Amino acid sequence: MPELPEVETTVAGLRSVLEGRVLTRVEPRRADLRFPIPVDLRQRLTGARVTALSRRAKYGLIETDRGDMMIFHLGMSGRWRIAPTEIGVHDHLLIETDSGLLLSLNDPRRFGSLDLVRSEAWRAYGPFTRMGPEPLGPDFSATALARALEGKTASIKTTLLDQRVVAGLGNIYVCEALNMAGIAPTRPARRISRARLVLLVDAIRDVLTAAIAAGGSTLRDYARPDGELGYFSKQWRVYGREGENCACGGTIQRRTDGGRSTFYCPGCQR
């Protein structure tokens, strides 16, 4: 599933071709993805000018001069394509700009979503009201994380995947950050010292920043809007590296937690 760095990379790619452009064609090619597509999406966006693009957690936000904001989620396999050479059955939304450029939202598994809200009310959008702070934002700190972890008996790995604790983190980057901070994924969240939380916050910021700089990680169908692949997978410390050597000299192991694979090194993660 595309995680925060992949969505940030996607938004940056879209910004380069959409910001300031008029949407001359907006064509939903089916009635729903994971959820129904707003029936008035075509009417409200056609002729509008894109004024800003941003991200909240794993969602992309496209704002227009009509006071509307389209919110998209890439789900498991979604990606935007810029100037596709042909339109296929999995291209579920087509957008054309006044420059003549065509874009498509491609989602083979249809676990993504498209929604439309008024720009001034985007913070009240259902999923956003239950989210914690952005991990790259000023509200995410060791103090804030300590408060969020109080009384939580679940493992730190499971807890960090809870979007109510911190927004946008996914399986890959939680595994990487925990290894970087030297924290065992099975350690109870409430039993992590303040000093180690400082290391963890720094590790989360560092791994996300590095992943964004590398264009994200390439998993299954993910690619940047220009078709290029993300290369952060070449920098993975533990993820997908079961049986290989950790930087500490230990051996990376894998366990399954809640249906997700957890990669870690028992030698340096305590």
Secondary structure, 3 states (H helix, E strand, C coil): CCCHHHHHHHHHHHHHHHCCCEEEEEEECCCECCCECCCCHHHHHCCCEEEEEEEECCEEEEEECCCEEEEEECCCCCEEEECCCCCCCCEEEEEEECCCCEEEEECCCCCCEEEEEEHHHHHHCHHHHHCCCCCCCCCCCHHHHHHHHCCCCCEHHHHHCCCCCCCCCCHHHHHHHHHHHCCCCCCEHHHCCHHHHHHHHHHHHHHHHHHHHCCCCCCCCCCCCCCCCCCHHHHCCCCCCCCCECCCCCECEEEEECCEEEEECCCCCC
